[in-house]
């Protein structure tokens, strides 16, 4: 166990450890497995937050669907960005 764990991680550790104990693991082995589980989850890279200044092609495509832009399925990212940008401008002026 580490001092750097958050309360949420500590609670998860207790749940995982108790689950191992219920399935028949000795308490010390269960604690070791649970600690390893928490540490592995801490090392996983976090998902990047979406950047509104640089939307993905999927983001642009979804927005193009909202605007009902025809031909969107054949457009590349730059074409989608231009089409969506044009519709955003029209929305602001209405």
Legacy VTK file of the C-alpha trace (Angstrom):
# vtk DataFile Version 3.0
C-alpha trace
ASCII
DATASET POLYDATA
POINTS 94 float
0.000 0.000 0.000
1.193 3.497 -0.769
0.717 6.827 1.006
0.075 8.429 -2.400
-3.244 6.627 -2.899
-6.401 8.691 -3.012
-9.386 7.858 -0.837
-11.091 6.379 -3.890
-8.099 4.115 -4.580
-7.960 3.061 -0.936
-11.653 2.162 -1.001
-11.072 0.201 -4.216
-8.157 -1.612 -2.557
-10.410 -2.678 0.331
-13.126 -3.929 -2.057
-10.627 -5.881 -4.181
-8.842 -7.310 -1.126
-12.134 -8.389 0.437
-13.152 -10.014 -2.835
-9.946 -12.045 -2.892
-10.467 -13.060 0.737
-14.052 -14.194 -0.017
-12.756 -16.418 -2.815
-10.398 -18.168 -0.402
-7.089 -16.284 -0.639
-5.143 -15.784 2.604
-5.383 -12.179 3.855
-1.735 -11.305 3.134
-1.880 -12.708 -0.411
-5.215 -10.954 -1.023
-3.718 -7.631 0.132
-0.712 -8.111 -2.150
-2.888 -8.884 -5.186
-5.201 -5.957 -4.431
-2.260 -3.552 -4.052
-0.851 -4.730 -7.367
-4.233 -4.186 -9.002
-4.439 -0.596 -7.732
-0.866 0.188 -8.781
-1.506 -1.139 -12.284
-4.571 1.059 -12.637
-2.551 4.086 -11.498
0.067 3.463 -14.201
-2.437 3.340 -17.085
-2.299 6.452 -19.221
-5.220 8.803 -18.738
-7.502 9.563 -21.663
-6.689 12.892 -23.205
-9.274 15.615 -22.767
-10.811 16.727 -26.056
-9.255 19.890 -27.449
-11.983 22.231 -28.709
-9.389 24.071 -30.805
-8.471 20.830 -32.606
-11.495 18.496 -32.798
-11.068 14.960 -34.093
-12.539 13.856 -37.401
-15.187 11.926 -35.449
-16.130 15.080 -33.513
-16.438 17.031 -36.751
-18.451 14.245 -38.361
-20.915 14.177 -35.455
-21.326 17.934 -35.701
-21.813 17.641 -39.472
-24.585 15.131 -38.760
-26.285 17.663 -36.477
-26.130 20.252 -39.252
-27.279 17.609 -41.791
-24.351 18.414 -44.094
-24.649 16.347 -47.280
-21.633 14.415 -48.509
-20.096 14.317 -45.025
-19.257 10.606 -45.210
-16.886 11.207 -48.122
-15.197 14.288 -46.606
-11.757 14.290 -45.029
-11.065 16.111 -41.767
-10.223 19.457 -43.381
-13.336 19.384 -45.550
-15.509 18.539 -42.544
-13.905 21.371 -40.556
-14.634 23.869 -43.334
-18.230 22.704 -43.752
-18.931 22.741 -40.023
-17.247 26.131 -39.628
-19.547 27.574 -42.302
-22.628 26.276 -40.495
-21.388 27.615 -37.152
-21.058 31.087 -38.679
-24.581 30.876 -40.101
-25.923 29.835 -36.665
-24.317 32.867 -35.014
-25.833 35.283 -37.511
-29.397 34.005 -37.144
LINES 1 95
94 0 1 2 3 4 5 6 7 8 9 10 11 12 13 14 15 16 17 18 19 20 21 22 23 24 25 26 27 28 29 30 31 32 33 34 35 36 37 38 39 40 41 42 43 44 45 46 47 48 49 50 51 52 53 54 55 56 57 58 59 60 61 62 63 64 65 66 67 68 69 70 71 72 73 74 75 76 77 78 79 80 81 82 83 84 85 86 87 88 89 90 91 92 93
